[in-house]
Protein backbone atom coordinates (compact mmCIF):
# COMPACT_ATOMS: atom_id res chain seq x y z
CA UNK A 1 0.00 0.00 0.00
CA UNK A 2 1.33 3.43 -0.90
CA UNK A 3 2.20 5.93 1.86
CA UNK A 4 -0.49 8.40 0.56
CA UNK A 5 -3.26 5.86 0.75
CA UNK A 6 -2.08 4.78 4.18
CA UNK A 7 -2.30 8.37 5.41
CA UNK A 8 -5.85 8.75 3.96
CA UNK A 9 -7.06 5.58 5.71
CA UNK A 10 -5.51 6.75 8.95
CA UNK A 11 -7.26 10.13 8.63
CA UNK A 12 -10.71 8.67 7.82
CA UNK A 13 -10.54 6.26 10.75
CA UNK A 14 -9.37 8.80 13.27
CA UNK A 15 -11.88 9.96 16.00
CA UNK A 16 -11.14 13.61 15.30
CA UNK A 17 -12.16 13.30 11.67
CA UNK A 18 -15.48 11.62 12.61
CA UNK A 19 -16.19 14.42 15.11
CA UNK A 20 -15.62 17.04 12.43
CA UNK A 21 -17.89 15.24 9.95
CA UNK A 22 -20.68 14.99 12.59
CA UNK A 23 -20.44 18.68 13.32
CA UNK A 24 -20.65 19.56 9.62
CA UNK A 25 -23.75 17.35 9.10
CA UNK A 26 -25.45 18.87 12.14
CA UNK A 27 -24.79 22.39 10.90
CA UNK A 28 -26.16 21.54 7.47
CA UNK A 29 -29.33 20.03 8.99
CA UNK A 30 -29.82 23.08 11.19
CA UNK A 31 -29.56 25.36 8.18
CA UNK A 32 -32.05 23.16 6.25
CA UNK A 33 -34.63 23.14 9.03
CA UNK A 34 -34.22 26.82 9.73
CA UNK A 35 -34.60 27.60 6.07
CA UNK A 36 -37.81 25.48 5.79
CA UNK A 37 -39.38 27.25 8.77
CA UNK A 38 -38.49 30.55 7.31
CA UNK A 39 -40.50 29.56 4.18
CA UNK A 40 -43.71 28.70 6.21
CA UNK A 41 -46.55 31.14 5.41
CA UNK A 42 -50.25 31.75 6.27
CA UNK A 43 -52.75 31.88 3.45
CA UNK A 44 -56.55 32.43 3.29
CA UNK A 45 -58.87 30.54 0.96
CA UNK A 46 -62.60 30.87 0.17
CA UNK A 47 -64.37 27.56 0.78
CA UNK A 48 -67.83 26.49 -0.41
CA UNK A 49 -69.84 25.04 2.51
CA UNK A 50 -71.47 21.63 2.05
CA UNK A 51 -74.62 20.99 4.15
CA UNK A 52 -74.89 17.36 5.20
CA UNK A 53 -77.83 15.19 6.34
CA UNK A 54 -80.57 17.64 5.35
CA UNK A 55 -83.97 15.88 5.89
CA UNK A 56 -86.07 15.08 2.79
CA UNK A 57 -88.56 17.71 1.57
CA UNK A 58 -86.54 20.35 3.43
CA UNK A 59 -84.29 23.13 2.17
CA UNK A 60 -81.79 25.36 3.96
CA UNK A 61 -82.00 29.13 3.84
CA UNK A 62 -78.73 30.91 4.67
CA UNK A 63 -76.85 33.96 3.47
CA UNK A 64 -73.43 32.41 4.19
CA UNK A 65 -72.75 29.91 1.43
CA UNK A 66 -68.94 30.31 1.69
CA UNK A 67 -66.44 30.86 4.51
CA UNK A 68 -62.81 32.01 4.67
CA UNK A 69 -60.30 29.36 5.78
CA UNK A 70 -56.89 30.47 7.06
CA UNK A 71 -54.18 27.78 6.89
CA UNK A 72 -50.43 27.68 7.39
CA UNK A 73 -47.70 25.63 5.71
CA UNK A 74 -44.77 25.87 3.39
CA UNK A 75 -45.12 28.13 0.40
CA UNK A 76 -44.58 25.17 -1.88
CA UNK A 77 -47.44 23.15 -0.30
CA UNK A 78 -49.89 26.04 -0.10
CA UNK A 79 -49.21 27.13 -3.67
CA UNK A 80 -50.00 23.58 -4.83
CA UNK A 81 -53.48 23.54 -3.22
CA UNK A 82 -56.33 23.29 -5.76
CA UNK A 83 -60.07 23.88 -5.69
CA UNK A 84 -61.60 21.25 -3.43
CA UNK A 85 -58.40 20.51 -1.50
CA UNK A 86 -60.03 22.07 1.58
CA UNK A 87 -63.51 20.78 2.50
CA UNK A 88 -65.96 22.78 4.64
CA UNK A 89 -69.04 21.09 6.14
CA UNK A 90 -72.08 21.82 8.30
CA UNK A 91 -73.92 18.79 9.67
CA UNK A 92 -77.74 19.10 10.03
CA UNK A 93 -78.26 15.55 11.29
CA UNK A 94 -81.22 15.16 13.66
CA UNK A 95 -82.54 18.70 13.19
CA UNK A 96 -86.16 19.58 12.46
CA UNK A 97 -87.73 22.72 10.97
CA UNK A 98 -86.56 25.96 12.56
CA UNK A 99 -83.66 28.40 12.90
CA UNK A 100 -80.17 27.30 13.97
CA UNK A 101 -76.55 28.49 14.29
CA UNK A 102 -74.18 25.62 13.49
CA UNK A 103 -70.41 25.28 13.59
CA UNK A 104 -68.40 24.91 10.38
CA UNK A 105 -65.95 22.00 10.21
CA UNK A 106 -62.92 22.24 7.91
CA UNK A 107 -60.91 19.28 6.58
CA UNK A 108 -57.39 20.28 5.38
CA UNK A 109 -54.74 18.22 3.53
CA UNK A 110 -51.62 16.69 5.08
CA UNK A 111 -48.77 19.14 5.86
CA UNK A 112 -51.32 21.97 6.18
CA UNK A 113 -52.33 23.42 9.55
CA UNK A 114 -55.75 25.02 10.15
CA UNK A 115 -55.38 28.51 11.63
CA UNK A 116 -58.97 29.81 11.63
CA UNK A 117 -62.46 29.82 10.06
CA UNK A 118 -64.40 33.01 9.41
CA UNK A 119 -67.27 32.85 10.21
CA UNK A 120 -66.85 29.82 12.46
CA UNK A 121 -70.66 29.41 12.72
CA UNK A 122 -73.42 29.80 10.13
CA UNK A 123 -76.95 31.04 10.85
CA UNK A 124 -79.52 29.14 8.84
CA UNK A 125 -83.21 28.22 8.69
CA UNK A 126 -84.67 24.85 7.72
CA UNK A 127 -87.99 25.17 5.90
CA UNK A 128 -90.34 22.62 4.37
CA UNK A 129 -90.20 22.15 0.60
CA UNK A 130 -93.56 21.00 -0.77
CA UNK A 131 -95.44 20.64 -4.02
CA UNK A 132 -99.04 21.51 -4.85
CA UNK A 133 -101.30 20.61 -7.78
CA UNK A 134 -103.27 23.62 -9.02
CA UNK A 135 -105.96 23.72 -11.75
CA UNK A 136 -105.28 26.00 -14.72
CA UNK A 137 -107.74 28.86 -15.24
CA UNK A 138 -108.32 30.55 -18.59
CA UNK A 139 -108.69 34.32 -18.96
CA UNK A 140 -108.82 36.05 -22.34
CA UNK A 141 -106.31 38.90 -22.41
CA UNK A 142 -108.13 42.25 -22.90
CA UNK A 143 -111.43 40.32 -23.10
CA UNK A 144 -113.55 39.23 -26.07
CA UNK A 145 -115.42 41.47 -28.51
CA UNK A 146 -119.07 42.12 -27.72
CA UNK A 147 -121.36 39.30 -28.80
CA UNK A 148 -118.75 36.53 -28.47
CA UNK A 149 -118.08 34.12 -25.64
CA UNK A 150 -116.08 30.98 -24.96
CA UNK A 151 -118.41 28.07 -25.55
CA UNK A 152 -115.82 25.45 -24.59
CA UNK A 153 -112.19 25.36 -23.51
CA UNK A 154 -109.87 22.33 -23.39
CA UNK A 155 -106.59 22.70 -21.52
CA UNK A 156 -103.89 19.99 -21.56
CA UNK A 157 -102.84 19.31 -18.88
CA UNK A 158 -105.69 20.66 -16.77
CA UNK A 159 -103.50 20.87 -13.64
CA UNK A 160 -99.89 21.92 -13.12
CA UNK A 161 -97.49 21.15 -10.27
CA UNK A 162 -96.01 24.02 -8.25
CA UNK A 163 -92.95 23.40 -6.06
CA UNK A 164 -91.42 25.64 -3.43
CA UNK A 165 -91.27 26.39 0.27
CA UNK A 166 -94.51 26.08 2.20
CA UNK A 167 -94.78 29.79 2.97
CA UNK A 168 -94.50 30.78 -0.69
CA UNK A 169 -97.02 28.22 -1.93
CA UNK A 170 -99.57 29.57 0.57
CA UNK A 171 -99.42 32.89 -1.31
CA UNK A 172 -100.61 31.38 -4.60
CA UNK A 173 -104.15 32.50 -5.43
CA UNK A 174 -104.49 30.84 -8.83
CA UNK A 175 -102.65 29.63 -11.91
CA UNK A 176 -103.86 30.88 -15.27
CA UNK A 177 -103.18 31.26 -18.94
CA UNK A 178 -104.12 34.41 -20.86
CA UNK A 179 -104.52 33.77 -24.59
CA UNK A 180 -105.43 36.69 -26.87
CA UNK A 181 -108.53 36.90 -29.06
CA UNK A 182 -106.37 36.59 -32.17
CA UNK A 183 -104.95 33.31 -30.85
CA UNK A 184 -108.41 31.91 -30.07
CA UNK A 185 -110.30 32.88 -33.20
CA UNK A 186 -108.32 30.43 -35.35
CA UNK A 187 -109.90 27.53 -33.47
CA UNK A 188 -106.60 25.64 -33.57
CA UNK A 189 -104.61 24.24 -30.68
CA UNK A 190 -102.14 26.74 -29.26
CA UNK A 191 -99.37 26.63 -26.66
CA UNK A 192 -99.49 29.33 -23.99
CA UNK A 193 -97.29 30.07 -20.94
CA UNK A 194 -98.59 29.51 -17.42
CA UNK A 195 -98.71 32.46 -15.03
CA UNK A 196 -98.87 32.33 -11.22
CA UNK A 197 -101.20 34.82 -9.54
CA UNK A 198 -99.98 35.48 -5.99
CA UNK A 199 -101.07 37.66 -3.08
CA UNK A 200 -97.50 38.88 -2.48
CA UNK A 201 -93.98 38.26 -3.73
CA UNK A 202 -92.16 34.98 -3.18
CA UNK A 203 -89.20 34.83 -0.80
CA UNK A 204 -87.59 31.86 -2.54
CA UNK A 205 -87.62 30.20 -5.94
CA UNK A 206 -90.95 28.64 -6.99
CA UNK A 207 -91.04 26.29 -9.97
CA UNK A 208 -93.98 25.19 -12.11
CA UNK A 209 -94.22 22.05 -14.18
CA UNK A 210 -95.08 22.27 -16.99
CA UNK A 211 -94.41 25.92 -17.71
CA UNK A 212 -96.66 25.82 -20.78
CA UNK A 213 -99.98 24.14 -21.61
CA UNK A 214 -101.87 23.40 -24.79
CA UNK A 215 -105.22 25.10 -25.25
CA UNK A 216 -108.06 24.75 -27.71
CA UNK A 217 -111.15 26.94 -27.45
CA UNK A 218 -114.42 27.31 -29.34
CA UNK A 219 -115.87 30.81 -29.71
CA UNK A 220 -119.62 31.30 -30.12
CA UNK A 221 -121.91 34.23 -30.76
CA UNK A 222 -124.38 35.38 -28.14
CA UNK A 223 -124.13 35.62 -24.39
CA UNK A 224 -121.88 33.41 -22.28
CA UNK A 225 -123.58 30.48 -20.56
CA UNK A 226 -122.84 28.74 -17.29
CA UNK A 227 -124.28 25.73 -15.50
CA UNK A 228 -125.02 26.66 -11.89
CA UNK A 229 -125.77 24.15 -9.06
CA UNK A 230 -129.26 24.26 -7.50
CA UNK A 231 -129.73 24.57 -3.75
CA UNK A 232 -133.09 23.42 -2.30
CA UNK A 233 -134.58 25.65 0.39
CA UNK A 234 -136.29 23.50 3.06
CA UNK A 235 -137.99 24.47 6.33
CA UNK A 236 -139.62 22.38 9.04
CA UNK A 237 -139.05 18.82 10.19
CA UNK A 238 -140.73 15.59 9.09
CA UNK A 239 -142.89 13.43 11.37
CA UNK A 240 -141.07 12.44 14.58
CA UNK A 241 -140.85 8.85 13.31
CA UNK A 242 -138.75 9.90 10.29
CA UNK A 243 -135.69 11.88 9.34
CA UNK A 244 -134.61 13.22 5.95
CA UNK A 245 -132.43 10.66 4.20
CA UNK A 246 -131.64 12.73 1.12
CA UNK A 247 -132.94 15.52 -1.09
CA UNK A 248 -132.41 14.79 -4.77
CA UNK A 249 -132.68 17.58 -7.36
CA UNK A 250 -133.26 16.88 -11.06
CA UNK A 251 -131.44 18.49 -12.80
CA UNK A 252 -128.78 19.32 -10.21
CA UNK A 253 -127.51 22.20 -12.39
CA UNK A 254 -129.40 24.75 -14.45
CA UNK A 255 -127.94 26.77 -17.32
CA UNK A 256 -127.90 30.56 -17.02
CA UNK A 257 -126.71 33.08 -19.61
CA UNK A 258 -125.48 36.63 -19.23
CA UNK A 259 -122.35 38.81 -19.12
CA UNK A 260 -119.14 37.22 -17.82
CA UNK A 261 -118.84 39.43 -14.70
CA UNK A 262 -122.39 38.57 -13.61
CA UNK A 263 -121.93 34.85 -14.31
CA UNK A 264 -118.67 34.83 -12.37
CA UNK A 265 -120.37 36.06 -9.21
CA UNK A 266 -123.24 33.55 -9.48
CA UNK A 267 -122.29 30.49 -7.42
CA UNK A 268 -125.70 28.79 -6.89
CA UNK A 269 -129.41 28.99 -7.60
CA UNK A 270 -132.16 28.82 -4.96
CA UNK A 271 -135.54 27.08 -5.18
CA UNK A 272 -138.70 28.42 -3.62
CA UNK A 273 -138.98 27.26 0.00
CA UNK A 274 -140.43 23.78 0.63
CA UNK A 275 -142.17 23.09 3.97
CA UNK A 276 -141.71 19.46 5.10
CA UNK A 277 -143.31 19.83 8.53
CA UNK A 278 -144.98 16.56 9.58
CA UNK A 279 -143.98 14.74 6.40
CA UNK A 280 -144.37 10.96 6.89
CA UNK A 281 -143.81 9.62 3.38
CA UNK A 282 -141.43 10.34 0.51
CA UNK A 283 -142.52 13.02 -1.92
CA UNK A 284 -141.63 14.15 -5.42
CA UNK A 285 -142.62 17.62 -6.57
CA UNK A 286 -141.82 20.26 -9.19
CA UNK A 287 -140.49 23.41 -7.51
CA UNK A 288 -139.88 26.75 -9.26
CA UNK A 289 -136.50 28.47 -9.00
CA UNK A 290 -136.32 31.89 -7.44
CA UNK A 291 -136.06 34.76 -9.94
CA UNK A 292 -132.51 35.87 -10.65
CA UNK A 293 -131.59 39.03 -8.76
CA UNK A 294 -129.32 40.27 -11.56
CA UNK A 295 -131.54 41.47 -14.39
CA UNK A 296 -128.73 40.87 -16.92
CA UNK A 297 -128.97 37.11 -16.28
CA UNK A 298 -131.67 34.72 -17.40
CA UNK A 299 -132.44 31.00 -17.47
CA UNK A 300 -131.85 29.42 -20.86
CA UNK A 301 -134.39 26.66 -20.27
CA UNK A 302 -137.01 25.72 -17.67
CA UNK A 303 -136.97 27.77 -14.48
CA UNK A 304 -138.11 24.87 -12.28
CA UNK A 305 -136.65 21.58 -11.03
CA UNK A 306 -137.99 18.29 -9.67
CA UNK A 307 -137.24 17.71 -6.00
CA UNK A 308 -137.40 14.24 -4.43
CA UNK A 309 -137.48 14.15 -0.62
CA UNK A 310 -136.39 10.75 0.66
CA UNK A 311 -137.14 9.73 4.26
CA UNK A 312 -135.79 7.05 6.55
CA UNK A 313 -137.45 5.75 9.73
CA UNK A 314 -136.06 7.19 12.92
CA UNK A 315 -135.59 4.33 15.36
CA UNK A 316 -135.26 4.15 19.14
CA UNK A 317 -134.41 1.26 21.43
CA UNK A 318 -136.17 0.13 24.59
CA UNK A 319 -135.50 -2.58 27.20
CA UNK A 320 -138.49 -4.63 28.35
CA UNK A 321 -137.68 -6.13 31.74
CA UNK A 322 -139.02 -9.34 33.31
CA UNK A 323 -141.30 -10.49 30.52
CA UNK A 324 -142.91 -13.82 31.44
CA UNK A 325 -142.03 -16.83 29.30
CA UNK A 326 -145.02 -18.95 28.26
CA UNK A 327 -144.99 -22.70 27.57
CA UNK A 328 -146.64 -24.02 24.40
CA UNK A 329 -146.95 -27.34 22.61
CA UNK A 330 -148.23 -30.90 23.18
CA UNK A 331 -146.27 -33.12 25.55
CA UNK A 332 -146.44 -36.57 27.19
CA UNK A 333 -146.06 -34.84 30.54
CA UNK A 334 -148.97 -33.10 32.28
CA UNK A 335 -147.10 -29.85 32.82
CA UNK A 336 -143.82 -27.93 32.57
CA UNK A 337 -142.00 -25.29 34.59
CA UNK A 338 -139.55 -22.73 33.18
CA UNK A 339 -136.37 -21.46 34.82
CA UNK A 340 -135.87 -18.54 34.80
CA UNK A 341 -139.52 -17.65 34.42
CA UNK A 342 -138.82 -14.23 32.82
CA UNK A 343 -136.44 -12.76 30.28
CA UNK A 344 -135.29 -9.23 29.32
CA UNK A 345 -136.02 -8.17 25.73
CA UNK A 346 -134.42 -5.29 23.81
CA UNK A 347 -136.60 -3.94 21.03
CA UNK A 348 -136.12 -1.31 18.34
CA UNK A 349 -138.67 0.62 16.30
CA UNK A 350 -140.09 4.00 15.37
CA UNK A 351 -140.80 6.22 18.41
CA UNK A 352 -144.59 6.30 18.07
CA UNK A 353 -144.87 2.50 18.08
CA UNK A 354 -142.38 1.97 20.90
CA UNK A 355 -144.19 4.51 23.07
CA UNK A 356 -147.49 2.63 22.62
CA UNK A 357 -146.22 -0.51 24.36
CA UNK A 358 -147.93 -1.04 27.73
CA UNK A 359 -149.68 -3.80 29.66
CA UNK A 360 -152.73 -3.74 27.40
CA UNK A 361 -150.77 -3.32 24.18
CA UNK A 362 -147.83 -5.73 24.34
CA UNK A 363 -147.01 -7.16 20.92
CA UNK A 364 -143.94 -9.13 22.09
CA UNK A 365 -144.56 -12.62 23.52
CA UNK A 366 -141.64 -14.86 24.54
CA UNK A 367 -142.37 -18.61 24.70
CA UNK A 368 -140.86 -22.10 24.59
CA UNK A 369 -142.22 -25.04 22.63
CA UNK A 370 -142.16 -28.41 24.42
CA UNK A 371 -143.69 -30.47 21.61
CA UNK A 372 -141.96 -33.87 21.21
CA UNK A 373 -139.66 -33.28 24.19
CA UNK A 374 -139.10 -36.58 26.03
CA UNK A 375 -136.41 -35.53 28.50
CA UNK A 376 -137.68 -34.34 31.85
CA UNK A 377 -135.15 -31.50 31.94
CA UNK A 378 -133.82 -29.68 28.92
CA UNK A 379 -132.42 -26.28 27.94
CA UNK A 380 -134.35 -24.84 24.99
CA UNK A 381 -134.22 -21.56 23.03
CA UNK A 382 -136.64 -18.75 23.80
CA UNK A 383 -138.82 -17.96 20.81
CA UNK A 384 -140.53 -14.63 20.13
CA UNK A 385 -143.98 -13.95 18.75
CA UNK A 386 -144.11 -10.38 17.40
CA UNK A 387 -147.44 -8.99 16.21
CA UNK A 388 -146.04 -5.55 15.30
CA UNK A 389 -144.62 -4.85 11.84
CA UNK A 390 -142.76 -1.70 12.89
CA UNK A 391 -140.98 -3.17 15.93
CA UNK A 392 -138.31 -5.85 15.86
CA UNK A 393 -136.48 -7.67 18.60
CA UNK A 394 -132.76 -6.93 18.94
CA UNK A 395 -131.84 -9.16 21.88
CA UNK A 396 -133.31 -11.68 24.33
CA UNK A 397 -131.50 -12.24 27.65
CA UNK A 398 -131.14 -15.06 28.44
CA UNK A 399 -131.65 -16.52 24.99
CA UNK A 400 -132.13 -20.08 26.39
CA UNK A 401 -134.07 -21.31 29.45
CA UNK A 402 -134.42 -24.62 31.24
CA UNK A 403 -137.75 -26.50 31.11
CA UNK A 404 -138.63 -29.21 33.67
CA UNK A 405 -141.42 -31.75 33.34
CA UNK A 406 -143.97 -31.84 36.19
CA UNK A 407 -144.65 -35.51 36.94
CA UNK A 408 -147.52 -36.53 39.28
Residue pairs with C-beta under 8 A, 6 or more apart in sequence:
11 17
36 74
39 74
39 75
39 76
40 72
40 73
40 74
40 75
41 72
41 73
41 74
41 75
41 78
42 70
42 71
42 72
42 115
43 70
43 71
43 72
43 73
43 78
44 68
44 69
44 70
44 71
45 68
45 69
45 71
45 81
45 86
46 66
46 67
46 68
46 69
47 66
47 67
47 68
47 69
47 86
47 87
47 88
47 106
48 65
48 66
48 88
49 64
49 65
49 66
49 67
49 88
49 89
49 90
49 104
49 122
50 87
50 88
50 89
50 90
51 60
51 89
51 90
51 92
51 124
52 89
52 90
52 91
52 92
52 93
53 91
53 92
53 93
53 94
54 60
54 92
54 126
55 92
55 95
55 96
55 126
57 128
57 129
57 130
58 97
58 126
58 127
58 128
58 129
59 126
59 127
59 129
59 165
59 204
60 92
60 124
60 125
60 126
61 124
61 125
61 126
61 127
61 204
62 122
62 123
62 124
62 125
63 123
64 119
64 122
64 123
64 124
67 88
67 104
67 117
67 118
67 119
67 122
68 117
68 118
69 86
69 88
69 106
69 108
69 114
69 116
69 117
70 114
70 115
70 116
70 117
70 118
71 78
71 86
71 108
71 112
71 113
71 114
71 115
72 112
72 113
72 115
73 111
73 112
73 113
74 111
77 109
77 111
77 112
78 112
81 109
81 112
85 108
85 109
86 106
86 107
86 108
86 109
86 112
87 106
87 107
88 104
88 105
88 106
88 107
88 117
89 104
89 105
89 106
89 107
90 102
90 103
90 104
90 105
90 122
90 124
91 102
91 105
92 100
92 102
92 126
95 126
96 126
97 126
97 127
97 128
98 125
98 126
99 123
99 124
99 125
99 126
100 123
100 124
100 125
100 126
101 121
101 122
101 123
101 124
102 121
102 122
102 124
103 120
103 121
104 117
104 119
104 120
104 121
104 122
106 114
106 117
108 114
127 165
127 166
127 167
127 204
128 165
128 166
129 163
129 164
129 165
129 166
130 163
130 164
130 165
130 166
130 169
131 161
131 162
131 163
132 161
132 162
132 163
132 169
132 172
133 159
133 160
133 161
133 162
134 159
134 160
134 161
134 162
134 172
134 174
134 175
135 158
135 159
135 175
136 155
136 157
136 158
136 159
136 160
136 175
136 176
136 177
136 194
136 213
137 174
137 175
137 176
137 177
138 150
138 153
138 155
138 176
138 177
138 179
138 215
138 217
139 176
139 177
139 178
140 150
140 178
140 179
140 180
140 181
140 184
141 178
141 179
141 180
141 181
142 180
142 181
143 181
144 150
144 181
144 219
145 181
147 221
147 222
148 219
148 220
148 221
149 219
149 220
149 222
149 223
149 224
149 225
149 260
150 184
150 217
150 218
150 219
150 220
150 224
151 218
151 219
151 220
151 225
152 217
152 218
153 215
153 216
153 217
153 218
154 215
154 216
154 217
155 177
155 213
155 214
155 215
156 213
156 214
156 215
157 210
157 213
160 175
160 194
160 208
160 209
160 210
160 213
161 208
161 209
162 169
162 172
162 175
162 196
162 206
162 207
162 208
163 206
163 207
163 208
163 209
164 202
164 204
164 205
164 206
164 207
165 203
165 204
167 203
168 202
168 203
168 204
168 206
169 206
171 198
171 199
171 200
171 202
172 196
172 197
172 198
173 197
173 198
173 199
174 197
175 194
175 195
175 196
175 197
175 208
176 194
176 195
176 197
177 192
177 193
177 194
177 195
177 213
177 215
178 192
178 195
179 190
179 192
179 215
179 217
183 190
183 192
184 190
184 217
184 219
185 219
187 216
187 217
187 218
187 219
188 216
189 214
189 215
189 216
190 214
190 215
190 216
191 212
191 213
191 214
191 215
192 212
192 213
192 215
193 211
193 212
194 208
194 210
194 211
194 212
194 213
196 206
196 208
222 257
223 257
223 258
223 259
224 257
224 258
224 259
224 260
224 263
225 255
225 256
225 257
225 263
225 300
226 255
226 256
226 257
226 263
226 266
227 253
227 254
227 255
227 256
228 253
228 254
228 255
228 256
228 266
228 267
228 268
228 269
229 252
229 253
229 267
229 268
229 269
230 249
230 251
230 252
230 253
230 254
230 268
230 269
230 270
230 271
230 289
230 305
231 268
231 269
231 270
231 271
232 247
232 249
232 271
232 274
232 287
232 307
233 270
233 271
233 272
233 273
233 274
234 244
234 247
234 273
234 274
234 275
234 276
234 309
235 273
235 274
235 275
235 276
235 277
236 275
236 276
236 277
236 278
236 279
237 276
237 277
238 244
238 276
238 277
238 278
238 279
238 280
238 311
239 278
239 279
239 280
240 314
240 351
240 352
241 280
241 313
241 314
241 350
241 351
241 352
241 353
242 279
242 280
242 311
242 312
242 313
242 314
242 350
243 311
243 312
243 314
244 276
244 309
244 310
244 311
244 312
245 310
245 311
245 312
246 310
247 307
247 308
247 309
247 310
248 307
248 308
248 310
249 271
249 305
249 306
249 307
249 308
250 305
250 306
250 307
250 308
251 305
254 269
254 289
254 299
254 301
254 302
254 303
254 305
255 299
255 300
255 301
256 263
256 266
256 269
256 292
256 297
256 298
256 299
256 300
257 263
257 297
257 298
257 300
258 294
258 296
258 297
258 298
259 296
262 294
262 296
262 297
263 297
266 292
266 294
266 297
269 289
269 290
269 292
270 289
270 290
271 287
271 288
271 289
271 290
271 305
271 307
272 287
272 288
272 289
272 290
274 285
274 287
274 307
274 309
276 309
279 309
279 311
280 311
281 311
282 308
282 309
282 310
282 311
283 308
283 309
284 306
284 307
284 308
284 309
285 306
285 307
285 309
286 304
286 305
286 306
286 307
287 304
287 305
287 306
287 307
288 303
288 304
289 299
289 303
289 304
289 305
292 298
292 299
313 350
313 390
314 350
314 351
315 348
315 349
315 350
316 348
316 349
316 350
316 351
316 354
317 346
317 347
317 348
317 394
318 346
318 347
318 348
318 354
318 357
319 344
319 345
319 346
320 344
320 345
320 346
320 347
320 357
320 364
321 344
322 342
322 344
323 342
323 343
323 344
323 345
323 364
323 366
324 341
324 342
324 366
325 338
325 340
325 341
325 342
325 343
325 366
325 367
325 368
325 382
325 401
326 365
326 366
326 367
326 368
327 336
327 338
327 367
327 368
327 370
327 403
328 367
328 368
328 369
328 370
328 371
329 369
329 370
329 371
329 372
329 373
330 371
331 370
331 371
331 373
331 405
332 374
333 370
333 376
333 405
333 406
333 407
334 406
334 407
334 408
335 405
335 406
336 370
336 403
336 404
336 405
336 406
337 403
337 404
337 406
338 368
338 401
338 402
338 403
339 401
339 402
339 403
339 404
340 398
340 401
343 366
343 382
343 396
343 397
343 398
343 401
344 396
344 397
345 364
345 366
345 384
345 393
345 395
345 396
345 397
346 393
346 394
346 395
346 396
346 397
347 354
347 357
347 364
347 391
347 392
347 393
347 394
348 354
348 391
348 392
348 394
349 388
349 390
349 391
349 392
350 390
353 388
353 390
353 391
354 391
357 363
357 364
357 391
363 386
363 387
363 388
363 391
364 384
364 385
364 386
364 388
364 391
364 393
365 384
365 385
365 386
365 387
366 382
366 383
366 384
366 385
366 396
367 382
367 383
367 384
367 385
368 380
368 381
368 382
368 383
368 401
368 403
369 380
369 383
370 380
370 403
373 380
373 403
373 405
375 405
376 404
376 405
376 407
377 402
377 403
377 404
377 405
378 402
378 403
379 400
379 401
379 402
379 403
380 400
380 401
380 402
380 403
381 399
381 400
382 396
382 398
382 399
382 400
382 401
384 393
384 396
386 392
386 393
